[in-house]
């Protein structure tokens, strides 16, 4: 008779748990993706209270001095709402400013679109390696009147409020500030799905602007002292460049100065968007960021990969019946949705004229935030290949350029006036009002 082998202690339990390694592996990999995503979402709320206090303070502050200014807006073709946008720029609440509309040629300015009190500058043919918009801006800066002490730059697709220029001018008086910037806020009319989604997507950039130094400026609402514009070598940085705002930010930061956020210069953009137009626009924006600010681009790619991976892991586990994963998904999505709603609340405070729009549509900045995160991930991936962009009917190869001319330190004496127009320069200036301002 065969002798029965004695049972080893714990042997039955090990056999019963033969499937444990697979379960443990699943749990490990779930939390490998979900835990960083939850932590990232919670950390994203840091500083929101401080940012709200900063926005409130900026919106309520009064200017001690408002120096004479020149507002420059490049135009190319008939943007949606162009006439109303230019009219808004011509009616700013500012004691002394001139409005300059610049373009490559006269046929790029649609008939009957000119504001009643403005100067027109035609840049003509210039450096082929420099973006057309940058060439137009350089020509306009050279044509500014001598007494202007501030240069403010706008975009033709934005419709600024009357306090826009005041908001940009105030931070420039502060010590250590080299430039001020606002941002855009899409308030599309009519509010189609892709037009609203573009706004949710883009509001992430506005949410990065806060107190202290900011890593970028937005070309549709940025300002700098005219003498400092030359002192830090912005014209040299702009040579061979496609992006005016990224290069201006580089010049200001290279001089050891800050870029201050001016929430009062938040600019409504009322134009609509199609799916194709939105996705092409997003890829172009992110390609420019990858070239000019690779650290910011890689950080965004890593953060959105973690966030979307955790979201997917929690969603799959929830579908499979995990109650814990359901709570984890809520813990991950809630902070981002709350932050999106907070961005809309602060934007509404900066744009009281559009209160009706915010009452109807601000909810999308909370509810659609998770979907926008996936679009961010897709567009970041798409922008990771190639440096070619298509912009306003032209194709450009985006690249960082190094200034070649001599650049003065910001501590040196500032220029008293802009350089005189060199002989043979192609820029043409035309006044739309009788006479020429000094």
PyMOL commands that set and color helices and strands:
alter all, ss='L'
color gray80, all
select helices_A, chain A and resi 11-16+20-43+48-60+82-89+106-108+132-142+164-171+193-207+226-231+234-238+244-254+263-265+275-292+294-319+323-350+352-361+364-367+369-382
alter helices_A, ss='H'
color red, helices_A
select strands_A, chain A and resi 69-74+97-103+119-122+150-155+177-181+184-186+221-225+258-261+267-269+388-391+394-397+428-431
alter strands_A, ss='S'
color yellow, strands_A
deselect
rebuild
show_as cartoon
